[in-house]
């Protein structure tokens, strides 16, 4: 049942990942020039911001939808934040190239 749900909603999931990556990219562009983050590598900041946005976004959505907040969904948001940070750092072209290479 869960795999069916995942397959049926794969386009929504990809759009959600793209939207969150866009939000993370905008946040990074705004904060990367600050004095506090000047010496921190940008890729590390992208990963941290991505984790924060994904986990806080899940908790906010679960609270809004009245869903129980469970540890495995928080873990799934944490893991998916690395996909979001990858897309934010390297762009959609690299992700598409990687997908095409492993699709065969």
N, C-alpha and C positions, 0 to 999 in steps of 0.2 A: 504494500500500500504506500509506504513512504517513498520507495523508488519510483513508483508510478507518478506520484505527486511531484517529485523532483523533475522527472522527464517532461511532464505536461507543463510545468511552469519554468522551464529552463530559459525561455526568452525573457521572462520577467526577472529572473535571477540575474541574468547577464546585464539587463538594463539597470537593475539596482546596483550591481557592482560598478558599472560605468558611471552612474550618478554619484555614488559615494566617492569614487576616484576623482571625479570632477570637483566635488566639494573639498576633498583633501588637497587637491592641487591648488585651489584658490586660497585655502587657509595657509598653505606653505608659502605661496607667493606673497601673502600679506605679512607673515611673521618672519621670513628668513632674513630680512634686512635689519632686524632689531639687534641692539648691542648685546643683549643677553644670549642670543643664539648665534652670534657671529663666529665663535670658535668651535661650535658643534657641527659635525658633518651633516649636510642636508639630508642624506639618505637615512640617517638615524632619526632625524626629526620627522621625516615622512613616515617611518615605521611607527614611531610613538603616537603621532597625530592620527594615523590610520587605526591603531588599536583603540585609542580613546573614542574616535568617532563611531567605530563599529560597535563597541561594547555599550557605550552610552546610547547609541541609536537603538540597539536591541532592547535595552532596559526601558527606554522611553516608549517604544512601540508596544512592548508587552504590558506596560502600565496602562497605556491608552486603550489597548484592545481587551484589557481585563484578563490577560493570560497569566498563568503562574510563571514566575521567573525561576528557571531551573539551571543547574550548573552546566549541563551539557549544551544548552543553547548559548550560554555565555562562552563556553569553550569553542563552540562552532563559530561564534562571532569573532573570537580571538584568532582562530585559524583563518577565517575568511579575510581578516584584516591584512594578512600577508599577501593575499591575492590583490587586494585593493592597493596596498602599498607598491606592489610590483607594477601594476598598471599605472599608478601615479608616477612612478620613477621612470619607467622605460616606455610607456606609451602603448597604445593599442596595436600599433604595427608589429612590435616585437612579440606581443602576446599572440597575435594572429599567425605570425611566422612560426612560433613555437607550436601552436595548435596544428597547423598544416603539416609540420614535420612529424609529429607523433600520431597524426590521424591515419597514416598509411600502415 
